[in-house]
Amino acid sequence: MRTLLKSHFLWPALLGCAVFAASSRPVVSGLGFEGGDKVAHFAVYGLLGTLLSRAWGPGWRGALLALFTASLFGATDEWHQSFVPGRTADVMDWLADTSGAALAVGLYFLWRPYRELLERGTSAGGGPAA
């Protein structure tokens, strides 16, 4: 079980730490255009959704767990931002988080060529190839 947690959940955990660190800053630079923050939320949580899909494993159970985990993390991240001076919690950010994760999880589980492309160079268990 420890190996499973170390290998499969390492990258989602590291991304979560990076998101938490960025959310702890009073000012975060945007992409430079209106709505750019939503695009960033969508993309980052899309990546998180993909990483969590690989971590939780195949099937509908894995897909639902990946989406739930990403969405819950997005909600708690917005709550965390409400305590950071200069930041606010925004339900639209959470919707962008959840939408990005939902698209990524859907692509990963429903579009086999996409999943196979991402799994190249990894062992059958989803971890790095030996």
N, C-alpha and C positions, 0 to 999 in steps of 0.2 A: 504494500500500500504506500509506503514512503517513497518508493521509486516512482510510482504512478504520480504522486503529488509533485515530486521534484521535476520530472521530465515533462509532463503534460501541462501543468499549471504554472510553470516558471515564466514563460513569456507573457501570459495574461496578467500575472501578478506584477511583473516589471512594468508593463504598460499602465496598470492601475496605479502604481507608485508614481510614475511620471505625470499622470493626470492629476493625482492628488497634489503633487508638488506644484504644478502649474496653477491649480485652483487655489493654492494657498497664497499666491502672489496678489497684491492689491491691484496691479495693472498687468494685463496680458495683451501683447500686441496682436492686432487682428490681421486679416488677409488684405486689408486695404480697400475693400468695397462693401457696399451695403449688403448685409446678410452674410458676410464672410465668416462671421463667428458660427453661424448655423452650418455652413459648409464644413468648417473645421470639426464641429461636434459630430456631424454625420460621418465624416471620413474616419475620425479617430475611433468612434464607437463601432463603425463598420469593421475596422481592423480588430477591435476587441471582440466583436461577435464572431469573427472568423477564428481567432485564436481560441476562444472559448468553445467553439464548435469542435475543433480538433481535440481540445482537452476533455470535453464531456463524452465524446465518442459518437458512434453512428446511431441512426434511428430517430424516431420522433421524440423519444425521451431526451436524447442528447440535444436535439434542436430546441426543445422547449426550455431545457435547463440553461442552454447558452443564451437564449433570448432573455429569459427571466433574470439571469445573473447580470447581464450587461445593462438591462433596463433598471434593475435595482441599484446597481452601482452608479448609474447616471442620476438616479433620484437622490441617493445619499451624497453624491458629489455636489449637486445643486443645494442640498440642505447645508452641507459643509461651507459652501460659498456664502451662505447667509450670515456666517459668523466672521467672515474675512472683511476687514475695513476696505471700503471702496468697491466691494463686490455685492451682488444680489443674486438670489435664487430666481431662476426664470423657467417657467413651465415649458416655454417654447424651446429652450435649450434641451430640456429633458425629452421633448418630443423628437427633436433632431437626433439626439443620442439613440433613442429607441428605434427610430426609423432607419438609421444607418445600420444598427445591429440587426434589425429584422431583415433588411435587404441582404446583408452579408450572410446571415444564417440561412436564409432561403436559398440563396445562390449555392452555398456550400452543400446543403443537403439535397437540393432538387436538381441541380445541374451537374451531372457527373463529369463532363470534361473540365469544368472549373475545379472541382474537388481533386480530380486526378492531377491536374497541373500543380495544385498546391501540395499534393502529397508526394510528388517526385522527389527522390533523394531522402525519403524517410522510411523507417521501418513500418511494418504493418500495424504496429501498435500506436503509431502517431508521433512517436518520439524521433529524435535524430537518428539517422542511419549510422551503424557502427563502422 
